[in-house]
């Protein structure tokens, strides 16, 4: 299963997401929801579940986010001064994955709402609790509280493996347990990275060379493995 989101970003001079790169993607695939619709959902969730205390945050469709459906991203720590002329933190949603889901699933908007709610819990950890975002006990308690309403179905793992594989151009296989890793870009380095399940060595494969190995491990309800910002 892929992790629902990534979070945290070290200070960098690189833009969080260029409008130019997003526009290149958008010419080929329209976002399932407009920026105004996303902000409307954010405002409603903020009022219902956070008593309206979350400060406004930019929400962007990302054409580069292809291994997770969402990301809470920050340039500085929760107790650090805000950088000048740049957003302190933002929420990104995967345009390639969620737009593909919208093409085939009539309940895609609910999945987007669940993703947004998940990232808002990370925003709550960052902006209100002043803690580094993560899937710790405070996250799980807030997730359970929100899910009891019946309006959202927040989980730790997504089930968009089909969409992830559809946009993948590269694949690696663990030489020990046989687990496959799909990526749209060549982000896995065999000499540095190991399998997240068994720490075995990874071998780069051609997508046409051999079929994926069946994964018989127990799977969570849905969503993706998270890391601190570099994935």
PAFI-319831 format. One record per residue (C-alpha): x, y, z; chain; residue number from 0. Coordinates in pm, whole numbers, plus 50000, padded with zeros to 5 digits. Each point is the difference from the previous one (the first is absolute). Example, Ala and Ser with C-alpha at 12.3 -4.5 7.8 and 13.67 -1.06 7.14 Angstrom:
2
NODE/c1/c2/c3/chain/resi
NODE/51230/49550/50780/A/0 .
NODE/50137/50344/49934/A/1 .
***
This chain:
231
NODE/c1/c2/c3/chain/resi
NODE/50000/50000/50000/A/0 .
NODE/50112/50352/49932/A/1 .
NODE/50011/50257/50274/A/2 .
NODE/49711/50243/50009/A/3 .
NODE/50226/50298/50019/A/4 .
NODE/50346/50143/50037/A/5 .
NODE/50081/50284/50231/A/6 .
NODE/50274/50233/50114/A/7 .
NODE/50254/50175/49783/A/8 .
NODE/50339/50137/50089/A/9 .
NODE/50072/50366/49912/A/10 .
NODE/50087/50024/49633/A/11 .
NODE/50030/50261/49728/A/12 .
NODE/49804/49780/49760/A/13 .
NODE/49635/50111/49945/A/14 .
NODE/49741/49777/50164/A/15 .
NODE/49818/49958/49669/A/16 .
NODE/50036/50214/49691/A/17 .
NODE/49684/50124/49833/A/18 .
NODE/50166/49923/49666/A/19 .
NODE/50042/49629/50077/A/20 .
NODE/49645/49977/50134/A/21 .
NODE/49864/50173/49690/A/22 .
NODE/50181/49749/49774/A/23 .
NODE/49820/49716/50179/A/24 .
NODE/49668/50187/50009/A/25 .
NODE/49995/50039/49622/A/26 .
NODE/49972/49622/49975/A/27 .
NODE/49782/49929/50304/A/28 .
NODE/49757/50233/50177/A/29 .
NODE/49992/49994/50381/A/30 .
NODE/49698/49813/50139/A/31 .
NODE/49921/50299/50227/A/32 .
NODE/50074/50369/49946/A/33 .
NODE/50212/50201/50248/A/34 .
NODE/49682/50169/50123/A/35 .
NODE/49835/49663/50063/A/36 .
NODE/50304/49876/50193/A/37 .
NODE/50003/50314/50214/A/38 .
NODE/49626/49962/50063/A/39 .
NODE/50052/49641/50121/A/40 .
NODE/50294/50114/50216/A/41 .
NODE/49789/50277/50158/A/42 .
NODE/49716/49759/50077/A/43 .
NODE/50232/49739/50154/A/44 .
NODE/50177/50269/50202/A/45 .
NODE/49668/50119/50143/A/46 .
NODE/49863/49652/50071/A/47 .
NODE/50302/49827/50150/A/48 .
NODE/50250/50269/50105/A/49 .
NODE/49764/50273/50133/A/50 .
NODE/50127/50230/49725/A/51 .
NODE/50342/50046/50165/A/52 .
NODE/50217/49880/49710/A/53 .
NODE/50160/50294/49816/A/54 .
NODE/49950/50019/49625/A/55 .
NODE/50242/49785/49802/A/56 .
NODE/50072/49977/49625/A/57 .
NODE/49861/49683/49837/A/58 .
NODE/50159/49900/49670/A/59 .
NODE/49957/49732/49739/A/60 .
NODE/50343/49849/49942/A/61 .
NODE/50095/49844/49669/A/62 .
NODE/50318/49852/50153/A/63 .
NODE/49844/49813/50293/A/64 .
NODE/49953/49646/49867/A/65 .
NODE/50082/49755/50281/A/66 .
NODE/49765/50154/50260/A/67 .
NODE/49662/50164/49964/A/68 .
NODE/50072/50289/50238/A/69 .
NODE/50277/50189/50176/A/70 .
NODE/50021/50251/50282/A/71 .
NODE/50316/50193/49918/A/72 .
NODE/50190/50251/50212/A/73 .
NODE/50313/50208/49947/A/74 .
NODE/50071/50053/50370/A/75 .
NODE/49920/49837/50333/A/76 .
NODE/49676/50078/50185/A/77 .
NODE/50178/50230/50246/A/78 .
NODE/50232/50171/49748/A/79 .
NODE/49945/50348/49851/A/80 .
NODE/49817/50001/49669/A/81 .
NODE/50218/50049/49688/A/82 .
NODE/49956/50331/49821/A/83 .
NODE/49803/50016/49673/A/84 .
NODE/49930/49625/49999/A/85 .
NODE/49721/49785/50145/A/86 .
NODE/50095/49853/50336/A/87 .
NODE/49815/49677/49924/A/88 .
NODE/49746/49865/49751/A/89 .
NODE/49790/49699/49909/A/90 .
NODE/50058/49821/49670/A/91 .
NODE/49766/49753/49832/A/92 .
NODE/50109/49763/49724/A/93 .
NODE/49855/50110/49668/A/94 .
NODE/50111/49687/49805/A/95 .
NODE/49859/49750/50253/A/96 .
NODE/49677/50171/50106/A/97 .
NODE/49905/50112/49649/A/98 .
NODE/50042/49642/49876/A/99 .
NODE/49783/49884/50286/A/100 .
NODE/49735/50259/49905/A/101 .
NODE/49990/49859/49645/A/102 .
NODE/49878/49662/50121/A/103 .
NODE/49856/50041/50349/A/104 .
NODE/49678/50191/50074/A/105 .
NODE/50110/50035/50365/A/106 .
NODE/50329/50172/49918/A/107 .
NODE/49894/50327/50162/A/108 .
NODE/49952/49820/50332/A/109 .
NODE/50352/49855/49965/A/110 .
NODE/50134/50352/49941/A/111 .
NODE/49811/50122/50307/A/112 .
NODE/50152/49717/50208/A/113 .
NODE/50346/50091/49873/A/114 .
NODE/49951/50367/50081/A/115 .
NODE/49874/49913/50349/A/116 .
NODE/50307/49780/50056/A/117 .
NODE/50236/50285/49908/A/118 .
NODE/49803/50242/50217/A/119 .
NODE/50077/49784/50304/A/120 .
NODE/50369/50048/49917/A/121 .
NODE/49934/50375/49972/A/122 .
NODE/49834/49987/50343/A/123 .
NODE/50305/49825/50144/A/124 .
NODE/50226/50265/49848/A/125 .
NODE/49800/50321/50052/A/126 .
NODE/49814/49925/50325/A/127 .
NODE/50197/49734/50188/A/128 .
NODE/50332/50141/49873/A/129 .
NODE/50126/49649/49942/A/130 .
NODE/50171/49834/49709/A/131 .
NODE/49727/49833/49791/A/132 .
NODE/49975/49623/50021/A/133 .
NODE/49763/49707/50046/A/134 .
NODE/50041/49983/50376/A/135 .
NODE/49734/49964/50271/A/136 .
NODE/49876/50358/49967/A/137 .
NODE/49942/49944/49627/A/138 .
NODE/49816/49671/50059/A/139 .
NODE/49774/50152/50266/A/140 .
NODE/49905/50291/49774/A/141 .
NODE/49946/49765/49706/A/142 .
NODE/49766/49781/50208/A/143 .
NODE/49807/50303/50123/A/144 .
NODE/49947/50129/49643/A/145 .
NODE/49907/49658/49861/A/146 .
NODE/49725/49958/50262/A/147 .
NODE/49809/50282/49828/A/148 .
NODE/49944/49784/49691/A/149 .
NODE/50097/50295/49776/A/150 .
NODE/50357/49887/49934/A/151 .
NODE/50182/49668/49989/A/152 .
NODE/50359/50085/50089/A/153 .
NODE/50251/49715/49998/A/154 .
NODE/50378/49964/50010/A/155 .
NODE/50036/49819/49667/A/156 .
NODE/49848/50057/49657/A/157 .
NODE/49881/49736/49753/A/158 .
NODE/50101/50172/49675/A/159 .
NODE/50260/49741/49899/A/160 .
NODE/49844/49974/49652/A/161 .
NODE/50032/50377/49949/A/162 .
NODE/50358/50000/50134/A/163 .
NODE/50100/49727/49755/A/164 .
NODE/49824/50177/49712/A/165 .
NODE/50227/50306/50029/A/166 .
NODE/50315/49801/50084/A/167 .
NODE/50290/50004/49756/A/168 .
NODE/50250/49819/50223/A/169 .
NODE/49985/49689/50215/A/170 .
NODE/50226/49837/50257/A/171 .
NODE/49967/49658/50163/A/172 .
NODE/50133/49887/50337/A/173 .
NODE/50240/49709/49953/A/174 .
NODE/49903/49855/50337/A/175 .
NODE/49620/50019/50031/A/176 .
NODE/49899/50081/49640/A/177 .
NODE/49812/50322/50079/A/178 .
NODE/49972/50241/49706/A/179 .
NODE/50042/50378/50018/A/180 .
NODE/49852/50215/49723/A/181 .
NODE/50101/50362/49940/A/182 .
NODE/49927/50258/49732/A/183 .
NODE/50357/50131/50032/A/184 .
NODE/50333/49832/50070/A/185 .
NODE/49997/50088/50371/A/186 .
NODE/50127/49669/50139/A/187 .
NODE/50379/49952/50010/A/188 .
NODE/50100/49635/50031/A/189 .
NODE/50323/50081/50186/A/190 .
NODE/49816/50208/50262/A/191 .
NODE/49649/49866/50043/A/192 .
NODE/49874/49671/50139/A/193 .
NODE/49662/49825/50009/A/194 .
NODE/49768/50155/50257/A/195 .
NODE/49860/49658/50093/A/196 .
NODE/50313/49788/50049/A/197 .
NODE/50296/50233/49927/A/198 .
NODE/50106/49783/49707/A/199 .
NODE/50189/50134/49698/A/200 .
NODE/49801/50149/49711/A/201 .
NODE/50050/49920/49632/A/202 .
NODE/49885/50232/49722/A/203 .
NODE/49768/49832/49748/A/204 .
NODE/49846/50092/49669/A/205 .
NODE/49623/50040/50026/A/206 .
NODE/49971/49769/49700/A/207 .
NODE/50252/49741/50120/A/208 .
NODE/49803/49800/50255/A/209 .
NODE/49660/50012/50167/A/210 .
NODE/49972/50134/50356/A/211 .
NODE/50031/49739/50272/A/212 .
NODE/49681/49935/50199/A/213 .
NODE/50001/50164/50341/A/214 .
NODE/49858/49761/50259/A/215 .
NODE/50081/50208/50308/A/216 .
NODE/49709/50121/50219/A/217 .
NODE/49882/50339/49877/A/218 .
NODE/49864/50294/50201/A/219 .
NODE/49661/50146/49913/A/220 .
NODE/50142/50237/49736/A/221 .
NODE/50259/50273/49927/A/222 .
NODE/50401/50045/50000/A/223 .
NODE/50352/49964/50197/A/224 .
NODE/50118/50342/50100/A/225 .
NODE/50342/50155/50025/A/226 .
NODE/50138/50339/50087/A/227 .
NODE/49975/50200/49681/A/228 .
NODE/50254/49860/49761/A/229 .
NODE/49767/49743/49838/A/230 .
***
